[in-house]
């Protein structure tokens, strides 16, 4: 209820200053609720080699934001998925990664505070292997890697703004990279750090009406 | 009565210390009651009573000092890291620091006369890095005990055996000291999974000779050498692969100093000092896969100095001096282990002490360092003490210090193949090496920090302290001290680039502005003839000023209980890592006339931030903390008139352990000490 009042207030402000947000005021603003998605595996470690190196299947986990469900790998060449995860890399269904209209950028700020995607935002598309819409690397995109503790921590105050395969908009906040939704403590065993990593917990808000307002 | 028995009896009463002599505070001997800066003195008696054998054992029980772990046992003074405290033996610095930390376990305590701790940058007359303070360990050539042997044995097969022998005549004072120490004590390395007990053996030898040519002229020579061997089994995780290695570490440390002292008159004296020290550390790692790896550090430090003391008149004392330092480091962590990186420093200092009235002492001093590699810098200080009345005294000091970048911050060229392949390059190397790596196509991304790489500038600090001392009837002593340190141009490790593989490339930048401030309380109370109580407390706040500005600007985030981001508030901020807000210690000491003594000591340290777990790069309440703890230790003993003494003790009675955050704190340990002193029959 509170949220819809806020959105109503946004609508009022927008209609008062037509110049600032000319387009969105003409569309009815639908309240969007965020859902929390737990423990999406992202090419998890399935074993250790004789030398002790981690073994994975090297495959993405494809995910449909619209359906809030994992999409089978056989549908990787379709527009049925919006984003996909493989270890710390997140791709969108567009550019070199897929045939959809997907794109993304990383917004610095609070999830709830991002009510409308700023009009001057630039959605990037994947251009593998040199660049990705969601920047890879520690401290550059959505996470930080600590070389001493070997832990991946999602950066607080980062929102992944996603354009889906069908050209609609969503926002995602990643909460954890570890199974159970909480980053492991530095003191966790090396085995836990290996086997419990590569599980994404995030919250996502999807605007099905095609507007940039949440 | 023997000399030693006399000294023992005089030490049996509570040390209110007003009459103790301090050398470190003013660079010349002064009664503690006439010193204007914060000083603590630990005498040999106090060291023995707590069964301390290495420098760490005794420092950890001092107010305002916190021991750190990682790269050996270091000491944090007023919240500042170990690299800001100079460790001196008889006024000459020890070298051989790893990552800025000088391992205090290297220092045996068997022939120590006393330890003086001077806090704050007013100690900057000793050199550029003494921004936090100076710890001066004073050994005694003129010890009157002809022969003393000590044997101590305890948990983890910790054995310490020492012999001192002395010859004192009218013209010659000689002391020889021999110490053997071995243990299966605790050890830790970064990224190591096995925190095994590690066998260590150490030998220490010191020879000191003082010869008086006449009443006014003497020469003294001292040589001290330590040799340390460590055997280690280490497991390192590299991208999930566990590699077990066997480590052999061999560290040697030699100090040689000579001084010539001449008194022209009662008002004028001068001394020339020459000092040479070399630290050599070598670690060999043999992995199961058979890839040998080693680490080499050789630090050579030479210094010549002259100091002249001139007592101009009753109200005015002046000292002035000058010296030159030549030092150099060789390491395989630099571009070539064959080439010694060198630096030379020329310096001069002067200090004037004024006693305009009976109750007021004002001391002003300045040191000038001309560093070959960096800009020259002045370190001024001023301090004063005012006796309000018989019981109360106020002290104030303010000073400025600077710390030149050290060799590692300039020359490091290190890639850790064993732990993820990250690299750290010194400021002098970074741009050159990264450019080479880029040409070879190995660099993935350059960070904004890469473009800020520049010649490192020295760090600057301003420190001040204000204290009030109360003393009554040789029974009660209370001191409350406020302090504040501000450091600018902090040199910090920053990621500047990443390899194509994602591995990080770090270098050093002048980025931070930090502060520490707090309150320190010290109290002593002589309950009766036999029982003395003492206690200390420190409240400490710290912070990175740039981080606080970012938080205030609403640019720093944290997470709530659900893991959702929210803005961090200043009240969530906890400051620098590894700093406990509260520290306290309490000691109860019993003595009687028959030579029996007993003590119980409590140390409390509140939680401290160890890891930034919520990814916002500042330490806040949402991060990982090491738990606060209390450690209780106790000892009992008896000294017999025939020179024999026995002692039994237990440290960390509550068996508190934290293998990750307190690797230097073993669980409950027991020990026994047997000592024999051949007493002077005079």
Interface residues (C-beta under 8 A of the other chain):
Chain A: X45 X48 X49 X51 X52 X53 X54 X110 X111 X136 X137 X138 X139 X140 X143 X144 X145 X146 X147 X148 X149 X150 X151 X153 X154 X155 X156 X157 X158 X173 X175 X176 X181 X182 X183 X185 X186 X187 X190 X194 X201 X203
Chain B: X190 X191 X193 X237 X239 X240 X241 X242 X243 X419 X420 X422 X444 X445 X447 X495 X498 X502 X504 X556 X557 X558 X559 X562 X563 X564 X565 X566 X567 X610 X611 X612 X613 X614 X615 X616 X617 X624 X660
